[in-house]
Amino acid sequence: MLVKVNRAAASALLTLLLLVGLVPASKAQLGISRPKGQELLDGIVVKVDNQIVLRSDVENIYMQEMARAAGKPVAPDLKCKILQSLVLNKLMLARAEVDSVIVEDKRVNDEVDRRMAYFVQQIGSEKRLEEQYNKPIKALKDDLRPSIKDQLTQQKMQETITGKVAVTPREVAQYFSRVPKDSLPYFNTEVEVGQIVIPAQVNEKAKQAALAKLNDIRAQVLAGADFATLAKQYSEDPGSAKEGGYLGFFKRGELVPEYEAASMKLEPGQLSPVVQSQFGFHLIQFIERKGNTYSTRHILLKPETGTADASEAAKKLTRLRRQILSDSISFAKAAKDNSSDKQSSTNGGLLANRQDGGSRLPLDKLDPAVFFTIDTMKVGHITPPMPYRTDDGKDAMRILWLKSNTPPHQANLEQDYQKIAAAALNEKRNKALDEWFEKNRNSVYLEVAPEYAQCKVLESTENR
């Protein structure tokens, strides 16, 4: 009995450390899949019915974990643990076939398109991506699709197993009591910070200047000038300007409505009138249609905001600040009704911790602009309006509110309930997965390569 209690305590501690970010989660938990065609370059080390695990699947994750460890000791059976995690994923895929757990093609295609758009954005253009991999975009998507489908199927299967799992306050307390007191994580100073953001409005003079300039460029193109050359010279879209304004192929609904509506009216080679969207003013040249996709190039001009426009935003924020401080309105209500930052406005104006989704932010991980602003603030104080640049590069003004400041402390239920509850829930979900594993581990055909025979990948979790 004592052994089981100690193992449970260790499991609880590991889960808690994972949730608070003190131990990196294994890449295997993220559903890493093999690149298409890699079967020819290395060997199959495990077969689970029709699913396979490659040697490279294990080795790639192992190298990532070794890099994370940065020279510190790692578990001697790390490769076995990685393999067990991968086999669990493959077991879920095998059972998904039997249980008819199906991911719709549309969801797979949407995820493939989303990830490909991210890759294109990171590398700069579709053309560059195709040159780097020496393949057309369609072929790259075809390569990506099987692994994406596997990942989404694993997620859906896991949701069917753990989706209804929840924890009660009593279970959270019981979970916390199993963690050895001398092993509880220590938290540095944490703060809760709220913000209300109001963008600076572009004045009419700046709009008319941008409109006139684009109309002049349009006239040059109609007179025979090369659109791509003018895009490189004038466009303020850094991603496409260097490619002559070329954006690549998109489906309907993927670009902003104003841009798409204007594009759909054009034939290949035609120019649009000047179009305004949330990003600025566009001059669009239609290139071609392929099935349900279309390609365009554009020249983007962004009217500059002036100090007068920012001062209007500041005036509105000053009024809101006065109302909040006089208790005429709550900060949360003011943020919900007025802030242009949708992510924080729906959370009472509070900035979110990307690690755990909560509102408590480690002081040493704050954006420097926020850190140096709140460093000397008292709890409850709201700053006067300050200049701010949004994530998409727009000028704005904002006010910051220091809601709370929690000094350094060892983890406890009173101050850290949200983190501990999340860790307890994670442990309970893992238990549900273990129970499912016990029930299904003998329902599949398993073949393990001799080099991994010692790992006992489908051994009962009680014996691990």
C-alpha positions as CSV (number, residue, x, y, z in Angstrom):
1,M,0.0,0.0,0.0
2,L,2.9,2.3,0.8
3,V,4.4,1.9,-2.7
4,K,1.1,2.9,-4.3
5,V,0.7,6.0,-2.2
6,N,4.3,7.1,-3.0
7,R,3.7,6.5,-6.8
8,A,0.5,8.5,-6.6
9,A,2.3,11.3,-4.8
10,A,5.0,11.3,-7.5
11,S,2.4,11.3,-10.2
12,A,0.6,14.2,-8.6
13,L,3.8,16.2,-8.3
14,L,4.8,15.5,-11.9
15,T,1.4,16.6,-13.1
16,L,1.4,19.7,-11.1
17,L,4.9,20.6,-12.3
18,L,3.8,20.1,-15.9
19,L,0.8,22.3,-15.5
20,V,2.8,25.2,-13.9
21,G,5.5,25.0,-16.6
22,L,8.4,23.8,-14.4
23,V,8.7,20.6,-16.5
24,P,8.3,20.6,-20.3
25,A,5.6,18.3,-21.6
26,S,6.8,15.6,-24.0
27,K,6.4,16.3,-27.7
28,A,4.8,12.8,-27.9
29,Q,1.8,14.2,-26.0
30,L,1.3,16.6,-28.9
31,G,0.7,13.9,-31.4
32,I,3.9,14.2,-33.5
33,S,3.6,12.1,-36.6
34,R,6.1,10.8,-39.1
35,P,6.7,12.7,-42.4
36,K,5.2,10.9,-45.4
37,G,7.7,8.6,-47.1
38,Q,10.0,8.4,-44.1
39,E,9.3,4.6,-43.8
40,L,11.9,4.1,-46.5
41,L,14.6,5.9,-44.6
42,D,14.4,4.1,-41.3
43,G,12.7,1.1,-39.7
44,I,9.4,0.2,-38.2
45,V,9.9,-0.5,-34.5
46,V,6.2,-1.2,-33.5
47,K,3.1,-2.3,-35.3
48,V,-0.3,-1.8,-33.7
49,D,-2.8,-3.5,-36.0
50,N,-2.4,-1.3,-39.2
51,Q,-0.6,1.5,-37.4
52,I,3.1,1.8,-37.2
53,V,5.8,3.6,-35.1
54,L,9.1,4.4,-36.8
55,R,12.5,4.5,-35.3
56,S,12.7,8.1,-36.3
57,D,9.5,8.9,-34.5
58,V,11.2,7.9,-31.2
59,E,14.6,9.3,-32.0
60,N,13.3,12.7,-33.0
61,I,11.4,13.1,-29.8
62,Y,14.3,11.7,-27.8
63,M,16.7,14.3,-29.2
64,Q,14.2,17.1,-28.5
65,E,13.9,16.0,-24.9
66,M,17.7,15.7,-24.5
67,A,18.0,19.2,-25.8
68,R,15.5,20.4,-23.3
69,A,17.4,18.7,-20.5
70,A,20.5,20.8,-21.5
71,G,22.9,18.3,-20.0
72,K,20.9,17.4,-16.9
73,P,20.2,13.7,-16.1
74,V,17.2,12.1,-17.8
75,A,15.3,9.0,-17.0
76,P,17.3,5.9,-18.1
77,D,14.1,4.5,-19.7
78,L,13.2,7.8,-21.5
79,K,13.0,6.1,-24.9
80,C,10.7,3.5,-23.5
81,K,8.4,6.1,-22.1
82,I,8.4,7.9,-25.4
83,L,7.6,4.7,-27.2
84,Q,4.8,3.9,-24.7
85,S,3.2,7.3,-25.4
86,L,3.5,6.8,-29.2
87,V,2.0,3.3,-28.9
88,L,-0.9,4.7,-26.9
89,N,-1.6,7.2,-29.7
90,K,-1.5,4.3,-32.3
91,L,-3.7,2.2,-30.1
92,M,-6.3,5.1,-30.1
93,L,-6.0,5.2,-33.9
94,A,-6.5,1.5,-34.2
95,R,-9.5,1.5,-31.9
96,A,-10.9,4.6,-33.7
97,E,-11.2,2.4,-36.8
98,V,-13.1,-0.3,-34.9
99,D,-15.3,2.2,-33.0
100,S,-16.0,4.3,-36.2
101,V,-14.6,7.4,-34.7
102,I,-14.3,9.5,-37.8
103,V,-12.9,13.0,-38.5
104,E,-14.7,14.7,-41.3
105,D,-12.7,15.5,-44.4
106,K,-13.7,19.2,-44.2
107,R,-12.2,19.5,-40.7
108,V,-9.0,17.8,-41.9
109,N,-8.8,20.1,-45.0
110,D,-9.5,23.2,-42.9
111,E,-6.7,22.3,-40.5
112,V,-4.3,21.5,-43.4
113,D,-5.1,24.9,-45.0
114,R,-4.7,26.7,-41.6
115,R,-1.3,25.2,-41.0
116,M,-0.1,25.7,-44.6
117,A,-1.2,29.4,-44.3
118,Y,0.9,29.6,-41.2
119,F,3.9,28.1,-42.9
120,V,3.5,30.5,-45.9
121,Q,3.3,33.5,-43.5
122,Q,6.5,32.4,-41.7
123,I,8.5,31.9,-44.8
124,G,7.1,34.9,-46.7
125,S,5.2,33.5,-49.7
126,E,3.9,30.3,-51.3
127,K,6.6,30.6,-54.0
128,R,9.4,30.6,-51.4
129,L,7.8,27.6,-49.6
130,E,7.6,25.7,-52.9
131,E,11.2,26.5,-53.7
132,Q,12.4,25.4,-50.3
133,Y,10.8,22.0,-50.6
134,N,10.9,21.7,-54.4
135,K,7.2,20.8,-54.4
136,P,4.0,22.7,-55.4
137,I,1.7,23.7,-52.5
138,K,-0.8,21.0,-53.4
139,A,1.8,18.3,-53.1
140,L,3.0,19.8,-49.7
141,K,-0.7,19.7,-48.5
142,D,-1.0,16.1,-49.7
143,D,2.1,15.2,-47.7
144,L,0.7,17.0,-44.6
145,R,-2.8,15.6,-44.7
146,P,-2.3,12.0,-43.4
147,S,-0.4,13.2,-40.3
148,I,-3.0,15.9,-39.6
149,K,-5.8,13.4,-40.0
150,D,-4.1,11.1,-37.5
151,Q,-3.6,13.9,-35.0
152,L,-7.3,15.0,-35.2
153,T,-8.5,11.4,-34.9
154,Q,-6.3,10.9,-31.8
155,Q,-7.7,14.1,-30.3
156,K,-11.3,13.1,-31.1
157,M,-10.7,9.6,-29.6
158,Q,-9.1,11.1,-26.5
159,E,-12.1,13.5,-26.1
160,T,-14.5,10.5,-26.2
161,I,-12.5,9.0,-23.3
162,T,-11.8,12.0,-21.2
163,G,-14.3,14.6,-22.4
164,K,-16.7,14.2,-19.4
165,V,-14.0,14.0,-16.7
166,A,-14.3,16.7,-14.1
167,V,-13.0,17.3,-10.6
168,T,-14.8,18.5,-7.4
169,P,-13.2,20.8,-4.8
170,R,-12.8,17.8,-2.5
171,E,-10.9,15.9,-5.2
172,V,-8.7,19.0,-5.7
173,A,-7.9,19.1,-2.0
174,Q,-7.2,15.3,-2.0
175,Y,-4.9,15.6,-5.0
176,F,-3.0,18.4,-3.3
177,S,-2.6,16.5,-0.1
178,R,-0.7,13.7,-1.9
179,V,2.1,16.0,-3.0
180,P,4.9,15.8,-0.5
181,K,5.1,19.2,1.3
182,D,8.9,19.5,0.7
183,S,8.3,19.0,-3.0
184,L,5.7,21.7,-3.6
185,P,6.7,24.1,-6.4
186,Y,7.7,27.6,-5.5
187,F,6.0,30.5,-7.4
188,N,7.7,33.8,-8.0
189,T,5.7,37.1,-7.8
190,E,2.6,36.9,-9.9
191,V,0.2,39.7,-10.9
192,E,-3.1,40.1,-12.5
193,V,-3.2,43.0,-15.1
194,G,-6.2,44.3,-17.0
195,Q,-6.2,46.5,-20.1
196,I,-8.6,48.5,-22.1
197,V,-7.4,49.3,-25.7
198,I,-8.9,51.9,-28.0
199,P,-7.3,52.3,-31.5
200,A,-6.4,55.7,-32.9
201,Q,-8.7,56.7,-35.7
202,V,-7.3,57.5,-39.1
203,N,-8.3,61.1,-40.0
204,E,-10.0,61.9,-43.3
205,K,-7.0,63.8,-44.7
206,A,-4.7,60.8,-44.3
207,K,-7.4,58.6,-45.9
208,Q,-7.8,60.9,-48.9
209,A,-4.0,61.0,-49.4
210,A,-3.7,57.2,-49.5
211,L,-6.7,56.9,-51.8
212,A,-5.2,59.5,-54.2
213,K,-1.9,57.7,-54.3
214,L,-3.4,54.3,-55.0
215,N,-5.6,55.8,-57.8
216,D,-2.4,57.3,-59.3
217,I,-0.7,53.9,-59.2
218,R,-3.8,52.3,-60.7
219,A,-3.6,54.8,-63.6
220,Q,0.1,53.9,-64.1
221,V,-0.8,50.2,-64.4
222,L,-3.6,50.9,-66.9
223,A,-1.1,52.9,-68.9
224,G,1.3,49.9,-69.1
225,A,3.4,50.0,-66.0
226,D,4.2,46.6,-64.4
227,F,2.0,45.9,-61.3
228,A,4.6,43.7,-59.6
229,T,7.3,46.4,-59.9
230,L,5.0,49.1,-58.4
231,A,4.0,46.7,-55.6
232,K,7.7,46.2,-54.7
233,Q,8.1,50.0,-54.7
234,Y,5.0,51.1,-52.9
235,S,3.2,48.3,-51.1
236,E,3.2,48.4,-47.2
237,D,2.4,44.7,-46.9
238,P,5.9,43.4,-46.0
239,G,4.9,39.8,-46.6
240,S,3.8,40.2,-50.2
241,A,5.6,43.4,-51.4
242,K,8.9,41.7,-52.1
243,E,7.0,39.1,-54.2
244,G,5.4,41.8,-56.3
245,G,2.3,41.9,-54.2
246,Y,1.5,38.2,-54.9
247,L,-0.7,36.6,-52.2
248,G,-1.1,33.1,-53.6
249,F,-4.2,31.0,-53.7
250,F,-7.0,31.3,-51.2
251,K,-10.5,29.8,-50.8
252,R,-13.6,31.8,-50.3
253,G,-13.9,33.1,-46.8
254,E,-10.2,33.1,-46.0
255,L,-9.5,36.7,-46.9
256,V,-11.3,39.7,-45.4
257,P,-14.8,40.2,-47.0
258,E,-14.1,43.5,-48.7
259,Y,-11.0,42.1,-50.4
260,E,-12.7,38.9,-51.5
261,A,-15.9,40.7,-52.8
262,A,-13.8,43.0,-55.0
263,S,-11.6,40.1,-56.2
264,M,-14.7,38.0,-57.2
265,K,-15.9,40.7,-59.6
266,L,-12.6,40.6,-61.6
267,E,-11.4,38.5,-64.5
268,P,-7.7,37.5,-64.9
269,G,-5.5,40.5,-65.4
270,Q,-8.2,43.0,-64.4
271,L,-7.7,45.7,-61.7
272,S,-10.1,46.6,-58.9
273,P,-11.1,50.1,-57.8
274,V,-9.4,51.1,-54.6
275,V,-10.8,48.9,-51.8
276,Q,-10.7,49.7,-48.1
277,S,-10.5,47.0,-45.4
278,Q,-9.4,46.8,-41.8
279,F,-5.8,46.7,-43.0
280,G,-5.9,49.8,-45.1
281,F,-6.4,50.5,-48.8
282,H,-5.8,47.9,-51.5
283,L,-5.4,47.9,-55.3
284,I,-6.0,44.4,-56.4
285,Q,-5.0,42.6,-59.6
286,F,-6.8,39.3,-60.3
287,I,-4.5,36.5,-61.5
288,E,-6.4,33.2,-61.9
289,R,-9.0,30.7,-60.6
290,K,-8.2,27.0,-59.8
291,G,-11.2,25.0,-58.8
292,N,-12.6,26.7,-55.6
293,T,-9.5,28.8,-55.1
294,Y,-8.3,32.1,-56.6
295,S,-5.0,34.0,-56.7
296,T,-4.4,37.8,-56.6
297,R,-1.7,40.3,-56.1
298,H,-2.2,43.7,-54.3
299,I,-0.7,46.9,-53.3
300,L,-1.5,48.0,-49.8
301,L,-1.3,51.5,-48.3
302,K,-1.9,52.2,-44.6
303,P,-2.9,55.7,-43.8
304,E,-0.9,57.1,-41.0
305,T,-2.7,58.0,-37.7
306,G,-1.9,61.5,-36.4
307,T,-1.5,62.7,-32.8
308,A,-5.0,64.3,-33.0
309,D,-6.5,60.9,-33.6
310,A,-4.7,59.3,-30.7
311,S,-5.8,62.1,-28.4
312,E,-9.4,61.3,-29.2
313,A,-8.8,57.7,-28.0
314,A,-7.0,59.1,-24.9
315,K,-10.0,61.3,-24.1
316,K,-12.4,58.3,-24.2
317,L,-10.0,56.3,-22.0
318,T,-9.7,59.2,-19.5
319,R,-13.5,59.3,-19.2
320,L,-13.7,55.5,-18.7
321,R,-10.9,55.6,-16.1
322,R,-12.7,58.3,-14.1
323,Q,-15.9,56.3,-14.2
324,I,-14.1,53.1,-13.0
325,L,-12.3,54.9,-10.2
326,S,-15.6,56.4,-9.0
327,D,-17.3,53.0,-9.1
328,S,-19.7,54.1,-11.8
329,I,-18.7,51.1,-13.9
330,S,-16.5,48.1,-13.3
331,F,-13.3,47.6,-15.2
332,A,-14.6,44.3,-16.6
333,K,-17.7,46.0,-18.0
334,A,-15.7,48.9,-19.4
335,A,-13.4,46.5,-21.1
336,K,-16.2,44.4,-22.5
337,D,-18.0,47.4,-24.0
338,N,-15.1,49.4,-25.2
339,S,-11.8,47.5,-25.6
340,S,-10.7,46.6,-29.1
341,D,-8.6,43.7,-27.8
342,K,-11.1,40.9,-28.0
343,Q,-9.0,38.3,-26.2
344,S,-8.8,40.3,-23.0
345,S,-12.1,42.2,-23.2
346,T,-14.0,38.8,-22.9
347,N,-11.9,38.0,-19.8
348,G,-12.8,41.1,-17.7
349,G,-10.0,43.0,-19.4
350,L,-7.4,40.7,-17.8
351,L,-4.4,39.5,-19.8
352,A,-4.2,35.7,-20.0
353,N,-1.4,33.4,-19.0
354,R,-0.7,31.4,-22.1
355,Q,0.8,28.6,-20.1
356,D,-2.3,27.6,-18.1
357,G,-5.0,30.0,-19.4
358,G,-5.4,31.7,-16.1
359,S,-5.1,35.4,-15.3
360,R,-2.1,35.2,-12.9
361,L,1.1,36.2,-14.8
362,P,4.7,35.6,-13.5
363,L,6.3,39.0,-13.0
364,D,9.5,37.9,-14.7
365,K,7.6,36.7,-17.8
366,L,5.7,40.0,-18.4
367,D,6.0,42.0,-21.6
368,P,8.7,44.6,-20.7
369,A,6.3,47.5,-21.5
370,V,3.8,46.2,-19.0
371,F,6.5,45.2,-16.4
372,F,8.1,48.7,-16.2
373,T,4.6,50.3,-16.1
374,I,3.2,48.3,-13.2
375,D,6.5,47.8,-11.3
376,T,5.8,50.7,-9.0
377,M,2.0,50.6,-9.1
378,K,-0.2,49.8,-6.1
379,V,-2.9,47.2,-6.4
380,G,-6.1,48.8,-7.7
381,H,-4.3,51.6,-9.5
382,I,-5.2,52.4,-13.1
383,T,-2.7,54.2,-15.4
384,P,-3.5,57.3,-17.4
385,P,-3.9,56.6,-21.1
386,M,-0.6,55.5,-22.8
387,P,0.5,54.9,-26.4
388,Y,0.2,51.3,-27.5
389,R,0.9,49.4,-30.7
390,T,-1.4,46.4,-31.3
391,D,-0.3,43.0,-32.4
392,D,-1.2,43.8,-36.0
393,G,0.8,47.0,-35.9
394,K,-1.9,49.6,-35.4
395,D,-1.5,52.7,-33.3
396,A,-3.7,52.8,-30.2
397,M,-4.0,54.0,-26.6
398,R,-4.6,51.9,-23.5
399,I,-5.0,52.0,-19.8
400,L,-3.6,49.3,-17.5
401,W,-5.1,48.1,-14.2
402,L,-3.1,46.2,-11.5
403,K,-5.8,44.0,-10.1
404,S,-3.6,41.9,-7.8
405,N,0.0,41.3,-6.8
406,T,0.8,37.9,-5.2
407,P,4.2,37.8,-3.5
408,P,6.6,34.8,-3.9
409,H,5.2,31.7,-2.1
410,Q,5.1,27.9,-2.0
411,A,2.1,26.4,-3.8
412,N,-1.0,26.4,-1.6
413,L,-4.7,25.8,-2.1
414,E,-5.8,29.3,-1.1
415,Q,-3.6,31.2,-3.6
416,D,-3.2,28.6,-6.3
417,Y,-6.5,26.8,-6.5
418,Q,-6.9,27.3,-10.2
419,K,-3.4,25.8,-11.1
420,I,-3.9,22.9,-8.6
421,A,-7.4,22.2,-10.0
422,A,-6.1,22.1,-13.5
423,A,-3.3,19.7,-12.4
424,A,-5.8,17.5,-10.6
425,L,-8.1,17.4,-13.7
426,N,-5.1,16.5,-15.8
427,E,-4.2,13.6,-13.5
428,K,-7.8,12.4,-13.5
429,R,-7.9,12.5,-17.3
430,N,-4.6,10.5,-17.4
431,K,-6.2,7.9,-15.1
432,A,-9.2,7.7,-17.4
433,L,-6.7,7.1,-20.3
434,D,-4.9,4.4,-18.2
435,E,-8.3,2.6,-17.5
436,W,-9.1,2.7,-21.2
437,F,-5.7,1.4,-22.0
438,E,-6.2,-1.5,-19.6
439,K,-9.5,-2.3,-21.2
440,N,-8.2,-2.2,-24.8
441,R,-4.5,-3.2,-24.7
442,N,-5.2,-6.8,-25.5
443,S,-7.7,-6.0,-28.3
444,V,-5.0,-5.2,-30.9
445,Y,-2.2,-7.1,-32.7
446,L,1.2,-5.9,-31.5
447,E,4.6,-6.5,-33.0
448,V,7.7,-4.9,-31.4
449,A,11.2,-4.8,-32.9
450,P,13.9,-6.6,-30.8
451,E,15.7,-3.4,-30.0
452,Y,12.7,-2.2,-28.0
453,A,11.5,-5.6,-26.7
454,Q,12.6,-4.6,-23.1
455,C,10.2,-1.6,-23.1
456,K,7.1,-3.8,-22.6
457,V,5.0,-1.1,-24.4
458,L,1.6,-2.7,-23.7
459,E,2.4,-3.8,-20.2
460,S,-0.3,-3.1,-17.6
461,T,0.0,0.4,-16.2
462,E,-0.1,-1.1,-12.7
463,N,3.3,-2.8,-13.5
464,R,5.1,0.1,-15.1
